[in-house]
Amino acid sequence: MSNDTSETRPANQGKASLEKAAMQDEQVQDIHAQLMREKEEPSEAFTPIPIFLVFVIMVLGFWAGIYLVLYSGEFRSDVFDPKFRAGSGEVAAAPEITLFDRGARIYRNQCAQCHQADGQGVSGVYPPLVGTEWVTGHPEVVARVLINGLSGPIEVKGNTYNGNMPAFGPNGLNLRPNELAGVITYIRQEWGNSASEMTVDMIEEYLDLYSARTTPWQADELREDLGPIPGEGSEPAEEAEDESADEGETDETEAEMA
Ligand code: HEC
């Protein structure tokens, strides 16, 4: 019996320890399960941005682009003047652009495509402006051409042209009086031309006379009924002399042409 017991005891003992071990396993599992529950869920490494945020960023980028285009001042360094004070004298003292300089700009934009930057025109199509008495003669002639345009045959420096010169007066491309005065002054004085300037007052007088006219001039009409040169009487003697010198030139060239 004792044998039995001695036999069974270890067996019992073994069973107990097995059960105990099993219990421990369960506990361990429980604990693990608990740990697993309490730990954060494993997740993907990259969380996508919320889609609305993507939209917000795109809209902001778009707005920033438009803002830059509108308000960058062409990224020029002189656009923003931190010392600017409205109404202060500095602004009034801004450099005044001369008739000639304004005319040079108008010429580049409005005339150079036909008469070319060097004023030589295009052979057979656009007449030259250099050294032609249409340009450097009586200022009323060139004022007429500019205000109303010109069409039909015209002889310039020995060549005959027959095209259409657009009008730049109020019935045409409508340049402002100071722009017309500028561009006429420019072509009368650039490239070695040396005729008198066309002042704004002068061109305004011619605009009064010719704004109503809607047809372009013909070359042979251009020299008819020319009035006195405006403002000549009131000008200082020096300038009057200049004008008469110009007239002399004109007569010479006319004589040459005839
Ligand atoms: C579309 C082309 C064109 C443009 C732009 C143009 N012209 Fe002309 N211009 C002509 C043509 C063509 C003639 C000759 C017209 C004719 O055959 O009757 C002419 C003739 C002239 C004449 C008289 C002839 C001469 O050569 O002296 C003057 C002055 C003149 N243009 C000045 C100007 C000025 C200044 C501008 C700019 C404000 C200008 N033109 C813009 C085509 C043009």
Residues whose N, C-alpha, C, O or C-beta is under 5 A from the ligand:
A	BS01	HEC	Q110 C111 C114 V125 Y126 P127 P128 L129 T132 W134 V135 V145 L150 S151 G152 P153 I154 V156 Y161 N162 G163 N164 M165 P166 V183
